[in-house]
Amino acid sequence: MTDTQQYNILLVEDNPSDARLIEEYLNEQVWSEQRVDPTVRHVDRLADAVETRDDAVDIILLDLGLPDSSRFETLETMLEAAGDEPVVVLTGLDDDSVGVEAVERGAQDFLTKHDLEPKLLQRTLKYAVERERQQQVLERRNEELALLNQIVRHDIQNDLVVLLGWSNSLREHVKPAGKEHLDRIMSASDHIAGIAETAGEFMEILEGDKEPELHPVGLETVLQTEIEKARSAHEAATISMTGDIPSGLRVSATDLLASVFRNLLNNAVTHNDKAEPQITVDVDVGPETVGVHVADNGPGISDSLKTEIFSHGEMGAESQGSGIGLYLVDTLVGIYDGTVTIDDRAAWLGEPELDGSVFTVTLHRI
């Protein structure tokens, strides 16, 4: 058995008949059977609601049309004055689009007066309170995880600087038989640094309060820089660009565009089963879009995985990565209103004997 839950409701409604009916609905037997005990504080003006609202309020039931305010100005003012309690909008308009927009602007839910009845009213308020509580718990956890992520990445990166510095110092003192092991240590360190960098970039997206603002980004510089970085990090691989990119070519993106190609290039090498991975980058320039193709001679990707591989944390059976690289690629390209697709290299080049895959990122020109 659970204890009776107290709900302190602030009803903001200027129509006496509607207010009286709502209070009657709130005290219907249905709610008491659910062990909810409501108390209602009623005001008929927005100014009074702002003045009387306090931390004891669990939920606000707000009419959008009041003597001293109307429509979404009412909602925005109430949301600014409210604390953690959810706001459920009441509208006399028989039009769900008003309620939907109210939710988009920050209301937890909405009710049209024409549809009001006890069960619907009580259920809506109860679910709004529970959703708000769950959201607050998630927000606190996300804040804690973001802080932990920042601390861990900072410590990892600091230790990696020391590790790589000492490893470089050891090169001239290591015998030939031990150089392979030292190279593996340095390669693993570079890989860890890449994961930390990718995780940081991804957190920038998750922590953003709004969609990043797109701006022109020079594609040639980004690609050349990331190809050079990949060559330095993967000396056994051959990474080349075919063709030329028109000078000054710019695409609609953000400064994180480099992460898209860095992750695609690293993925093409890391998941390659050949002794000498071969990666080629090719660019198709159209009137309105640009397609960047990253092709590899690896084992290829089965048709069943070509859509799932971009899912959060998805990794192949032989993967050594974190699984967030391609998820980050897909997320960023989506923010840029672009697309990323996968094809078999054999079909793409029309040569059936070839292994490997081709990742194509399509972006909008500016």
C-alpha positions as CSV (number, residue, x, y, z in Angstrom):
1,M,0.0,0.0,0.0
2,T,1.3,3.5,-0.8
3,D,0.7,6.7,1.1
4,T,-1.7,9.3,-0.2
5,Q,0.1,11.8,-2.4
6,Q,-0.6,15.4,-1.9
7,Y,-1.0,17.6,-5.0
8,N,-1.0,21.3,-4.6
9,I,-2.5,22.8,-7.7
10,L,-2.4,26.4,-8.7
11,L,-5.4,27.0,-11.0
12,V,-5.1,30.2,-13.1
13,E,-8.6,30.7,-14.6
14,D,-10.6,33.9,-15.0
15,N,-14.0,32.3,-15.9
16,P,-15.8,31.5,-12.6
17,S,-17.9,28.7,-14.1
18,D,-14.9,27.0,-15.7
19,A,-12.9,27.3,-12.4
20,R,-15.8,25.9,-10.4
21,L,-16.2,23.0,-12.8
22,I,-12.5,22.2,-12.8
23,E,-12.4,22.2,-9.0
24,E,-15.4,19.8,-8.9
25,Y,-13.6,17.5,-11.4
26,L,-10.4,17.5,-9.3
27,N,-12.4,16.4,-6.3
28,E,-14.1,13.5,-8.1
29,Q,-13.9,10.1,-6.4
30,V,-11.8,8.7,-9.3
31,W,-8.7,10.6,-8.0
32,S,-9.1,9.6,-4.4
33,E,-9.1,6.0,-5.5
34,Q,-5.7,6.6,-6.9
35,R,-4.5,7.8,-3.5
36,V,-4.1,11.4,-4.7
37,D,-5.3,14.2,-2.4
38,P,-5.5,17.5,-4.4
39,T,-5.7,21.0,-2.9
40,V,-6.5,23.9,-5.3
41,R,-5.4,27.5,-5.0
42,H,-7.4,29.6,-7.5
43,V,-6.5,33.0,-9.0
44,D,-8.0,34.7,-11.9
45,R,-5.1,36.9,-13.2
46,L,-1.6,36.2,-14.3
47,A,-0.1,38.8,-12.0
48,D,-1.8,37.1,-9.0
49,A,-0.5,33.7,-10.1
50,V,3.1,35.1,-10.3
51,E,2.7,36.7,-6.9
52,T,1.2,33.8,-5.1
53,R,3.1,31.0,-6.7
54,D,5.6,29.4,-4.3
55,D,7.6,26.2,-3.7
56,A,4.6,24.5,-2.3
57,V,2.9,24.3,-5.7
58,D,3.2,20.9,-7.4
59,I,1.6,21.9,-10.7
60,I,0.1,24.9,-12.5
61,L,-3.1,24.7,-14.5
62,L,-3.0,27.8,-16.7
63,D,-5.6,29.3,-18.9
64,L,-4.0,31.1,-21.8
65,G,-6.6,33.8,-22.1
66,L,-6.6,36.1,-19.0
67,P,-7.7,39.7,-18.3
68,D,-4.1,40.8,-18.0
69,S,-2.4,38.5,-20.5
70,S,-3.2,36.3,-23.5
71,R,-2.0,33.4,-25.5
72,F,1.7,32.5,-25.4
73,E,2.8,35.6,-23.6
74,T,0.8,34.2,-20.6
75,L,2.7,30.9,-20.8
76,E,6.1,32.5,-21.2
77,T,5.6,34.8,-18.2
78,M,4.3,31.9,-16.0
79,L,7.2,29.6,-17.0
80,E,9.7,32.4,-16.1
81,A,8.0,32.7,-12.6
82,A,7.6,28.9,-12.0
83,G,10.1,26.8,-10.3
84,D,10.4,23.0,-11.0
85,E,6.6,22.5,-11.1
86,P,5.1,21.6,-14.5
87,V,2.6,23.9,-16.3
88,V,-0.4,22.4,-18.1
89,V,-2.1,24.8,-20.4
90,L,-5.9,25.2,-20.6
91,T,-7.3,26.6,-23.9
92,G,-10.8,27.4,-24.8
93,L,-10.0,27.0,-28.5
94,D,-11.1,23.8,-30.1
95,D,-7.7,23.6,-31.9
96,D,-5.0,21.2,-30.8
97,S,-2.4,23.2,-32.7
98,V,-2.4,25.8,-30.0
99,G,-1.8,23.2,-27.3
100,V,0.9,21.5,-29.3
101,E,2.7,24.9,-29.7
102,A,2.3,25.5,-26.0
103,V,4.1,22.2,-25.3
104,E,6.9,23.1,-27.8
105,R,7.3,26.4,-25.9
106,G,7.8,24.6,-22.5
107,A,4.4,23.5,-21.2
108,Q,4.3,19.9,-20.0
109,D,0.9,19.2,-21.5
110,F,-2.3,20.9,-22.6
111,L,-6.1,20.4,-22.3
112,T,-9.0,21.9,-24.3
113,K,-11.9,23.0,-22.2
114,H,-14.4,21.4,-24.6
115,D,-12.9,18.0,-23.9
116,L,-12.6,18.3,-20.1
117,E,-13.9,15.5,-18.0
118,P,-12.7,14.2,-14.6
119,K,-10.7,11.2,-15.6
120,L,-8.9,13.1,-18.4
121,L,-8.1,16.1,-16.2
122,Q,-6.8,14.0,-13.3
123,R,-4.8,11.7,-15.5
124,T,-3.2,14.6,-17.4
125,L,-2.2,16.4,-14.2
126,K,-0.8,13.2,-12.6
127,Y,1.2,12.2,-15.7
128,A,2.5,15.8,-16.1
129,V,3.9,15.8,-12.5
130,E,5.5,12.4,-13.0
131,R,7.1,13.3,-16.3
132,E,8.4,16.5,-14.8
133,R,10.0,14.6,-11.9
134,Q,11.6,12.1,-14.3
135,Q,12.9,14.8,-16.4
136,Q,14.5,16.5,-13.4
137,V,16.2,13.3,-12.4
138,L,17.5,12.8,-15.9
139,E,18.8,16.3,-16.1
140,R,20.6,15.9,-12.8
141,R,22.2,12.7,-13.9
142,N,23.2,14.2,-17.2
143,E,24.8,17.1,-15.4
144,E,26.7,14.7,-13.2
145,L,27.8,12.5,-16.2
146,A,28.9,15.6,-18.1
147,L,31.1,16.7,-15.2
148,L,32.5,13.2,-14.8
149,N,33.2,13.1,-18.6
150,Q,35.0,16.4,-18.4
151,I,37.1,15.3,-15.4
152,V,38.0,11.9,-16.9
153,R,38.9,13.3,-20.3
154,H,41.1,15.9,-18.7
155,D,43.0,13.4,-16.7
156,I,43.3,10.9,-19.6
157,Q,44.6,13.6,-21.9
158,N,47.1,14.8,-19.3
159,D,48.4,11.3,-18.7
160,L,48.6,10.5,-22.4
161,V,50.8,13.6,-23.0
162,V,53.2,12.2,-20.4
163,L,53.0,8.7,-21.8
164,L,53.6,9.7,-25.4
165,G,56.5,12.0,-24.2
166,W,58.3,9.2,-22.4
167,S,57.6,6.8,-25.2
168,N,59.3,9.1,-27.7
169,S,62.2,9.5,-25.4
170,L,62.6,5.7,-25.2
171,R,63.0,5.3,-29.0
172,E,66.7,5.7,-29.1
173,H,67.2,3.4,-26.1
174,V,65.0,0.5,-27.3
175,K,66.6,-2.4,-29.2
176,P,65.2,-3.3,-32.6
177,A,63.3,-6.3,-31.1
178,G,61.5,-4.0,-28.7
179,K,60.6,-1.2,-31.2
180,E,57.5,-3.1,-32.4
181,H,56.1,-3.2,-28.8
182,L,56.9,0.5,-28.3
183,D,55.1,1.3,-31.6
184,R,52.1,-0.6,-30.3
185,I,52.1,1.3,-27.0
186,M,52.2,4.6,-28.9
187,S,49.5,3.5,-31.4
188,A,47.2,2.5,-28.5
189,S,47.9,5.8,-26.8
190,D,47.0,7.7,-30.0
191,H,43.8,5.6,-30.2
192,I,42.9,6.5,-26.6
193,A,43.5,10.2,-27.3
194,G,41.2,9.9,-30.3
195,I,38.4,8.4,-28.3
196,A,38.8,11.1,-25.6
197,E,38.7,13.8,-28.3
198,T,35.6,12.3,-30.0
199,A,33.8,11.9,-26.7
200,G,34.5,15.6,-26.0
201,E,33.1,16.7,-29.3
202,F,30.0,14.6,-28.8
203,M,29.4,16.1,-25.4
204,E,29.5,19.5,-27.1
205,I,26.5,18.5,-29.1
206,L,24.6,16.8,-26.2
207,E,25.2,19.7,-23.8
208,G,24.0,22.4,-26.4
209,D,20.8,24.2,-25.5
210,K,19.9,24.5,-29.2
211,E,20.9,23.3,-32.6
212,P,24.4,24.5,-33.6
213,E,24.4,27.4,-35.9
214,L,25.6,26.4,-39.4
215,H,28.2,28.5,-41.3
216,P,30.4,28.1,-44.3
217,V,33.3,25.7,-43.8
218,G,36.2,25.2,-46.3
219,L,36.0,21.6,-47.4
220,E,39.5,21.4,-48.9
221,T,41.3,22.5,-45.8
222,V,39.3,20.1,-43.5
223,L,39.9,17.1,-45.8
224,Q,43.6,17.7,-46.3
225,T,44.2,18.3,-42.6
226,E,42.4,15.1,-41.6
227,I,44.0,13.0,-44.2
228,E,47.5,14.2,-43.0
229,K,46.5,13.4,-39.4
230,A,45.3,9.9,-40.4
231,R,48.5,9.2,-42.4
232,S,50.6,10.2,-39.3
233,A,48.5,8.0,-37.0
234,H,48.4,5.0,-39.3
235,E,51.8,4.6,-41.0
236,A,51.0,1.1,-42.4
237,A,48.0,2.5,-44.3
238,T,47.9,4.2,-47.7
239,I,45.5,7.1,-47.6
240,S,45.1,9.2,-50.7
241,M,42.8,11.7,-52.3
242,T,41.8,11.3,-56.0
243,G,41.1,14.4,-58.0
244,D,41.1,18.0,-57.0
245,I,38.7,20.0,-54.9
246,P,37.7,23.4,-56.4
247,S,39.5,26.2,-54.5
248,G,37.2,28.0,-52.1
249,L,34.6,25.3,-52.1
250,R,32.6,25.7,-48.9
251,V,29.8,23.6,-47.3
252,S,27.2,24.3,-44.7
253,A,28.5,22.8,-41.4
254,T,30.1,23.7,-38.1
255,D,33.7,23.5,-36.8
256,L,33.0,19.9,-35.9
257,L,33.0,18.9,-39.6
258,A,36.6,17.7,-39.2
259,S,35.4,15.1,-36.7
260,V,33.2,13.5,-39.4
261,F,36.1,12.8,-41.7
262,R,38.5,11.9,-38.9
263,N,36.1,9.2,-37.6
264,L,35.4,7.9,-41.1
265,L,39.2,7.6,-41.9
266,N,40.0,6.0,-38.6
267,N,37.1,3.6,-38.9
268,A,38.3,2.6,-42.4
269,V,41.8,1.7,-41.1
270,T,40.8,0.3,-37.7
271,H,38.3,-2.1,-39.1
272,N,40.4,-3.1,-42.0
273,D,41.6,-6.8,-42.2
274,K,44.3,-6.2,-44.8
275,A,48.1,-6.1,-44.0
276,E,48.2,-2.8,-46.0
277,P,44.9,-0.9,-45.6
278,Q,44.2,1.3,-48.6
279,I,41.9,4.3,-48.2
280,T,40.9,6.7,-51.0
281,V,39.0,9.9,-50.6
282,D,37.1,11.2,-53.6
283,V,34.9,14.3,-54.0
284,D,31.9,14.8,-56.3
285,V,30.9,18.4,-56.7
286,G,27.4,19.2,-57.8
287,P,25.5,22.4,-58.3
288,E,24.0,22.4,-54.8
289,T,25.7,19.5,-53.0
290,V,29.1,17.9,-52.5
291,G,29.6,14.2,-52.0
292,V,32.7,13.0,-50.2
293,H,33.4,9.3,-50.7
294,V,35.7,7.4,-48.3
295,A,36.5,4.0,-49.8
296,D,38.5,1.2,-48.2
297,N,39.7,-2.3,-49.1
298,G,38.5,-3.9,-45.8
299,P,36.1,-6.8,-45.3
300,G,33.0,-4.8,-46.2
301,I,29.8,-4.4,-44.3
302,S,26.8,-6.8,-44.6
303,D,23.5,-5.4,-45.8
304,S,21.9,-6.1,-42.4
305,L,24.4,-3.8,-40.6
306,K,24.5,-0.9,-43.1
307,T,21.7,0.9,-41.2
308,E,22.4,-0.4,-37.7
309,I,26.1,0.5,-37.8
310,F,25.2,4.2,-37.1
311,S,23.3,3.3,-34.0
312,H,24.5,4.5,-30.6
313,G,27.3,2.1,-29.4
314,E,27.0,-0.2,-32.4
315,M,30.2,-2.1,-33.1
316,G,31.2,-4.9,-35.4
317,A,32.1,-8.3,-34.1
318,E,35.8,-7.6,-34.4
319,S,35.6,-4.0,-33.4
320,Q,38.2,-2.5,-31.1
321,G,36.5,0.9,-30.9
322,S,34.0,2.5,-28.6
323,G,31.1,2.4,-31.1
324,I,30.5,6.2,-30.8
325,G,32.5,7.3,-33.8
326,L,30.0,6.4,-36.5
327,Y,27.1,7.5,-34.3
328,L,28.8,10.9,-34.0
329,V,29.3,11.0,-37.8
330,D,25.6,10.3,-38.4
331,T,24.5,12.8,-35.7
332,L,26.7,15.6,-37.1
333,V,25.8,15.0,-40.7
334,G,22.1,15.0,-39.7
335,I,22.6,18.4,-38.0
336,Y,24.1,19.7,-41.2
337,D,20.9,18.5,-43.1
338,G,23.1,16.1,-45.0
339,T,23.2,12.4,-45.5
340,V,25.7,9.5,-44.9
341,T,25.3,6.3,-46.8
342,I,27.3,3.0,-47.2
343,D,27.9,1.0,-50.4
344,D,29.9,-2.0,-51.3
345,R,33.1,-0.8,-53.1
346,A,32.7,-3.5,-55.7
347,A,29.3,-2.2,-56.8
348,W,30.3,1.4,-56.4
349,L,33.3,1.0,-58.8
350,G,31.7,-1.7,-60.9
351,E,34.5,-4.2,-60.2
352,P,33.0,-7.4,-58.6
353,E,36.4,-8.7,-57.3
354,L,37.0,-5.8,-55.0
355,D,36.5,-6.0,-51.2
356,G,35.6,-3.1,-49.0
357,S,33.1,-0.4,-48.4
358,V,32.4,3.2,-49.4
359,F,31.0,5.8,-47.0
360,T,29.5,8.8,-48.8
361,V,28.8,12.0,-46.9
362,T,26.6,14.5,-48.8
363,L,26.7,18.1,-47.7
364,H,25.1,21.3,-49.0
365,R,27.3,23.9,-50.8
366,I,27.3,27.5,-49.8
